[in-house]
Amino acid sequence: MPAAQRLDPDAVAQRLRRHFARQRGAWLEGQGIWPLEIPLHPPTEREAGRDLEGVRAWIARWQAWCGPGEIVWSDRAWASLGRQRLPARARLQAPEQVADWIGEGARWRWARRRRDRIVAQLPAVAKDLCRHFDWLADSPDVEIERLTAVLVELSCGRGVGLYVRQLPIPGLDSKWIGANRARVTDLLRALRDSPVDGDLWALAGLRREPAVLRMRLLDPALRGQVGGLTDVTAPVEQLAALPMSPARVFIVENLQTGLAFTDLPGSLVFMGQGYAVECFGQIPWLRGAAGWYWGDLDTHGFAILDRLRGYLPEVRSLLMDEETLLAHRSLWTVEAKPRRGEASDKLTTAERALYQGLIEGRWGTGVRLEQERIGWGYSWARVTAVIDD
């Protein structure tokens, strides 16, 4: 075998590193077939004759090897070179030896000890915990203790009806939950034996932060119904309870766009919700108003419009048409991560055609027109035009 294919200790380390990355979680769980053997591909007599010095250097490297595991040697009787003793394969008896070979021994032992400590208290997370090797290996002890305490509290139902801030766990705050939410959710699902679609708040019964909406009232009569306020940010249920009856409602994605709206008879504008449009379905007085959604002219803008129509079926799109797109070609940017998938039947024929054209790159790759880039004169003329429809 050519020298490039003979494995020296460094080449074995490369293979073991890939193997470790793929299997370390399973090994933490106690899986794996041991011993693990890596063939070293010793040369044939002919290959050795062509590269005698290289083969001798390769043998010398293995003779000097004093790392973990065992090197299995093989005796060969060659007619031209005499009796030779060649390294045949590396044999490793356990994950610790693999980890030591590639310099991951300390991390492996930390991860294993911490995994065992958590599983001793919470046996049901044994399998799922193995997906979090890096966290087990690298986190400070206080993080391990905090996670264990959180899982114990939440799995016992002691978080029901509480905000995160009210859980009696030292050092726990909303920032910690934000940074560790995916991990806590994953492990709590295992403890609760719950379906994968339950989020942390649903799994634990925690009290959610109230969803708030920001709206601007564009008519003096509407402002009079809320004590003269123009700009209101409040929980959705409080807004839903207001005795409002607007004639028309605008929902815009961009905050600055919403702030630029000036008075329009019988109108108000909501702003800055992104995909979180389910709240609009909780406000009964919106169903009696004419509604328009104005989002970015890109694939996600149409996805939000589609989602919004699940709650407000009659809402129309504004400045989200091919004419507007092509009239502002010089202002296009690139949508870094376009949404994929077929348009639903909640979009109109024209909207579906435009959405599909954006996905297919009809006007270029990742074409995007952000609503804030459209000149305000052009935009406001289109907004006021719907008042006269």
N, C-alpha and C positions, 0 to 999 in steps of 0.2 A: 504494500500500500504506500502511495506517495507520502512524503513527509508532511504535506499539508493536511493529510487525513489522520495521521497518527495523533493521538490525543496526549498532550502533556498536562501537567497539573492545572495550568491556566485554562486550557481548552475544556477540561473537565469542569472547572469552576463555572465557565460560561453555560454549559449544559445544565449544571445543577441550579444555577441562578434562575434559568427559565422554568425548570421543573418546580423549584421552590415557589416561584410566583404563582404558578398554576395550582399547586397542591397544598399550600400551607394551611388554608382553611380546613380542608378535609383532614389533614394531618392533626390539626388541633382537636378535631372531633374523634380522633383515634382511628381513622381510616388509613388505608395504604397497605401495600404488600411489601414486607421486609424479609430479607435484606434487599436493598436496591443496588443493582449492579450496572456499572457503566463500562462497556467494552472499550478497551484502549487501542484496538486495531494494530497489534504488532505487525511488523513487516514480514513478508515472505523471504525466503532465501535469496531469490532473484532481486527483490527490492533492496534488501540489505546490501547485496553486492554492488548495486549501483550507487548507494549513498552510505557507505560504511561509516564515515565520520559522523554524519548526521544521526545515524541509528545509535552509535555509541554515546553521543551527547544526550540523546533522548533517554536511553537506558540509565545514564548517570543521573539525570534529573529525577527519575523515579527511585533510584537507589538512595538519593539524598532526601527523599520526601519523608517528612515526619509529622504530617498533618493527621486529621481524624480519619477514621475508617481503616480499611485493610486493602493492601495491594496484593492481588493474587498473581503469582508468577507461573510461567509455563516454561518447561525445558524443551528445547529443540535440538535435534542432531542433524546438522547440515553438512553435506558432503564437502562443500568448498570452504566453509568457515568453521567447521567443528561444532562442538557442543555449545549451545547458547542458552542463557536463562533470560527470558523476556517478560516484562510486565504485561499481563493479559487483560486484567479488568480491575476496576476499583469497586470495592464492596462496602456499602454503608448499612449499618444495622438499624438506624433509627433517624427520625427527623433532626434530632440534635446534631448528629454528625454532618448531615447535609448543611444545616445552618452554620455550623462551625467552619466548614470548608469554604463557604462563600462570605464569611465575615458577618453573618447575621445571628450568631449564637446568642448574644446577649438579648437581642430583640425577641428571638424565639422564646427564650426562657421567661422573659417578662410577660409576653403574650400568654404563654401557657399557664403560668402561675395565676395571672389575673383572671383568665378564663375560668380556671378551676375554682377560684375564690367566688366569682359571681354565680357559677353553676351550683356551688354548694348551697347557696341561699335560694336560687331560682332555677331548679333543674329544667324547667320547660324551655328555657332559652338556649340550651346547650347547642343545638344545631344552628340556630340563627346567629348566635354570637360569633360563630366562626367566620362570618362574612366581614367582620370588623377587625381584622388582624392588625392593621396599621394603628388603629386607635388603641387597641389593647397593648401594643408594643411600645407606643411612644407617649401616651398620655401620663401626666403626673398622677400619683396615687390618689390625690384628692378628687380627681375626675372620675376615677373608678368607683370610689366610695359614693360620690354624688349620684352617679348613674344608678348604682345599686339601690340607693335610698329612694330615688324617684320611682324606679320600677316597683319596689316593694309597696310604696304608698299608693301608686296608681292602680296596681293590680288588685289591691285589697279594697278598692272603691272609695278610698278616703279623699279622693279629689273631686267627687261628684258635687257639682254646684259651686265650686270654688274657682276663683281666678288663680292663675299660676302664682301670683304674689302671695297668696294666702296659704300655700302649702308649707307645712312646718319642717322645711329641710334647709339646713344651714348653707348659705352661699347660693341658693337657687334664685334665679331671677329670669325675667323674660328674655334677656340677651342670651343666657345659657340655653334656655329652651329653643331659641331661634337657631343657635349654632348646632344643637344636637337633636333637633326635632325629628329628622329622618331616622336617626339611630334609635331614639326612644320609641318612636312609632313602630318601627320594625320589630323591636323586641317585645313591646307591649302586645302587639298582635299575636305573638307566639304565646304569651302568658294568658291572653284572653281567648286564644283559639278563634280569632275573629277573621272575617273576610278581608282581603287586601284593600278594599276600597274605603275602609273606615279610617278617617284621619285621627290625629292625636286627641283632639277635643272630643270627638264622638266616642273613641275607645275608652277614654278616661272619665267621661262625663264632666269634663272641665267646663267652666263658664267661659264663653267666648267674649272677646272684646266686642262691644257693640259696633256694628257696621254703620259708618257715618257717610252722609252725602253732603256735597256742597252745592248750593243752588243760589242763583241770583234772580231776584224778582225785578222784572223789566217794565212793570206797570204800576203807577201810583195806587190804583185800587187794590192790587194784590199786596202791595207793601202795607197798606192799611190793615190788612187782615193779620199781620204779624207785628203790629206795633210800629210800623214805619221802617222796619229793617229791609235793607237791600240785599245783603250778602249773608246767607245763613248756612252754617255747618252744624248738623245735628244727627243723632241716631235715626235710622230709617223709620223705626216705629213711631217716633215723635213727629217726623214729617208726615207720615201716613195719617196721623190723627188730626192734622191741621184742617180747618174748614175751607179748603182751597177749591177753586173751580176755574183754573186757567183755560183759555181758549186754545192755546198752543204751547207746546213744550219742545225745547231744543236740547239735545244731548250731544255734547261735544267732547272729544277725547282730550284735547289740549287745554290746559288751565289758562294759558295766556289768551287763547281764543275766546274762552268763556268770559274772561274779564273785559275783553274788548267790546262785548255786546253793549249797546246803549238801549234806551227805552224803546219798547215795541208794545203796542196795545195788546192786552190780555195774555202776555207771554212771560215765560221764565226759562232759564237755562241751567241745566246740570252739567258738571264738568269733571274730567279727570278720573273716570272709573275704570278705564281699560276693559279687561275681560270680566270684571266683577259687576255684571249687569243684572244679576238675578234680583238685586234689591228693588229694581223698578217694578217687578211684579208684585211687590208688597204694598204699593201705594195705590189705593183704590181710585183716587181722583185723577190719576193719569189716564185712566181708560176712557174718560169722556173728553179728552183733549186731542187735538191734532198733534202728531209728533213727528220730529225729524231727527235723524242721527247723522252727525258729521264727523267722520273719522279720517285718519290718514288714508290716502289712496294707495293701498298696498294690500297684500294678501291677508294680513292680520286685521286690517280695517274691515274687510268684508267678512272675516270670520266673527268679529265682534258684532257686526250688524246682524249676521245670521243668528248668533246666540241671543241677541236682544229681542229679535222677533219671536223667540220662544216665550217671552214674557209680555211683549207689547206687539202683537201680530200686525197691527196697522201702521207701525212706524215706517216713515219713508226715509230714503237716503238723500243727503244734500251735498252737493259738490263732490260726488263720488261717481262721476260719469266719464266716458271717454273724451268728450269735448273738453272738460276741465283738465284731464290728464295731458292731452296733446297740446293744449294751449300754454302749458307751463313746462315744456320739454327741457328748457335750459335750467330749470330748478330741480330736476330729478336727482335723487340720491340712490344709493344701492341698499336694498333690503338684505341685510346680512344673513338672516335665517328665515326665508320665506316659508309660509305654511304650505303643506302639501295636502292632497286629498280633493275629492270631487266636491263641488258646491252643492249645497242642499237645495231643496225646493222652496226654502224660505226666501231665497234671493229671487228677484225678478229676472226675466229673460235677459235684459240688458246688463244687469249686475252680474249674472252668471257668466255672460260672454266676456265681460271685462276681467272678472276674477280669473277665468280660465286663460285669458290672454296673458295676464301677469305671470301665472304659473308656467305657461309654455314659453315665455320669453318672446312674445310676439313683437314687442317694442324694444327688446334688449334684455339682458340678464339682470334679474333682481330689481326691476324698475320700481321706484317708490317716489311718491309725491306727498311730502308731509304737509298737513293742513296749514301749519304755521308759515310755510314758505309762500303760500298763495297770497298775492297782494290784497290788502284789506279792502281797497276800493272794489275790486272784482268780487271778493267774497261777500261784502256787505250788500252789494246790489243783488246777489242771488238770495241772500237771507231775506231781505225786505220784499223780494218779489213773491215769496210764498205767502206773505201777509195778504196780498191782493188776489191770490188764487180763489 
